[in-house]
Amino acid sequence: MPGVITNATHPRTCGARRLQHGAATLVVVLLLFFVIALVSAYTSRNLIFEQRTSVNQYRATMAFETADAGIEWALALLNGGRIGNDCTEATAVAGSTSFRQRYLVIDPTDGKVIARRPVTDPTRPLIAMCVWTGANWACNCPEDGDPVLAEPPGGALHPAFAVHFTPDPEPPLPLRVNGALPRPGVVRIEVNGCVRMAAGCLLDFSDRPQQSEGRAQHSVLVALKPAVTTLPVAALTVFGNLEGGGGGATVKNSNAAAGGITIQAAGAVDPAKFSLLSAPGTPGELSVVASDSSLVPDGLTLADLLAVPAVPSNWDRVFGSVFGLLPQTYREQPAARVLNCPAAGCRAALSALAAANPDRVIWIPGDLVLESAGDVGSLPDPANAAVAGPATIVVDGNVSLAAGVNIYGIVYSRSGNWTGPGTITGAAIVEGTLRGASAPSVQYDQSVINATRLSSGSFVPMQGDWRDFK
């Protein structure tokens, strides 16, 4: 109708519509912001989760690698020489012991291995510990009590590991305290690896979970590879003929339980060249075992051993029949020490090396010349760690022992020229024919020979027994 204003053209109605259109936009925008916030929160949640997972993985890997390092560290020290309380090589023999002497007890009669225990707490084995300071490893190897180490300053992670030993098979606790049921020559290394030097993480070797930032428990069974696999039954063993001697040389074996054998040879022997002393009631000439084919490795004959020029592979087989390894492998074993002996002699150096490395093997690449009186090694005394103990010495060349020299141990020579009036207490073994206008005296000693089999040599991991779980 003319003059009538309709709703379609009313100003107030148009403004209300415009207001209604703005409210809808606001609702849509708020809804979009809410969706974006949800997406952002979910993304942040995943990012935080991934960060935490990465940190946990990093610390778990750190603990794992630390425990693995502890296994290798303990194995290396087991095959090392005398150490100080900081676990590094001792500068003097007096007042020091080897890691093996500190943490293991090897029965001298049957070779069973048990862990040493603190005097104050015999319910558990002794523990050694190391911590990474940021620049190097700081370690403590106490002879009694718990390890004492200062925690590195700062808030950074400082991985640490603790090591102890248990017999195998591991008996129940009361038997374990008494050292029962271990296997001869076998012991288990157990390591706790932690990302921080926390006593609760490091010193608890149970499988209980720890409130820590990361812990790994590794273990491995290790066995002693004896210094000598086939023990000599005679004071002097010759893989060939015995042509040398004289000069007042004496060969003695008064051990009736060992047969009282003075000389055992694969070839011929002239007993008149030695003064032979056997078990009471046994004439010296009857204590000699000559032309003994049992000394010749399978597949070879005495003629093969006496061939000129010598066939190295034949003698490597002879070497293996005594030591259970080829010469190069034996020389490179973890517990081997190499000493180059000058032509002028090395008696003092050899004595010091044997004293600093009890229960180790010494390899002489050339001739062994001991030019002055003195002892090399000693009789075994498991209760006294200060003594050197018997030495296992392999000589690539000839042997010359001056008057007054006394070697306690087993001497194996890859050459048959032996001279000098010195003495060997234990046993002597010669590849090939023994020559020389004179020869050292040899006295058979069962305790020395047993020590080379039961406590001397290298500890090596047993295949298939490494574990990263308790």
Secondary structure, 3 states (H helix, E strand, C coil): CCCCCCHHHCHHHHHHHHHHHHHHHHHHHHHHHHHHHHHHHHHHHHHHHHHHHHHHHHHHHHHHHHHHHHHHHHHHHHCCCEECCCCCECCCCCCCEEHHHHHEEECCCCCEEEECCCCCCCCCCCCEEEEECCCCEEEECCCCCCCCCCCCCCCCCCCEEEEEEEECCCCCHHHHHCCCCCCECEEEEEEEEECCCCHHHHCCCCCCCCCCCCEEEEEEEEEEEECCCCCCCCCEEEECCECCCCCCCEEECCCHHHCCCCEEECCCECHHHCEEECCCCCCHHHHEECCCHHHCCCCCCHHHHHCCCCCHHHHHHHHHHHHCCCHHHHHCCCCEEECCCCCCCCHHHHHHHHHHCCCCEEEECCCEEECCCEEECCCCCCCCCCCCCCEEEEECCCEEECCCEEEEEEEEECCCEEECCCEEEEEEEEECCEECCCCCEEEECHHHHHHHHHCCEEEEECCCCCECCC
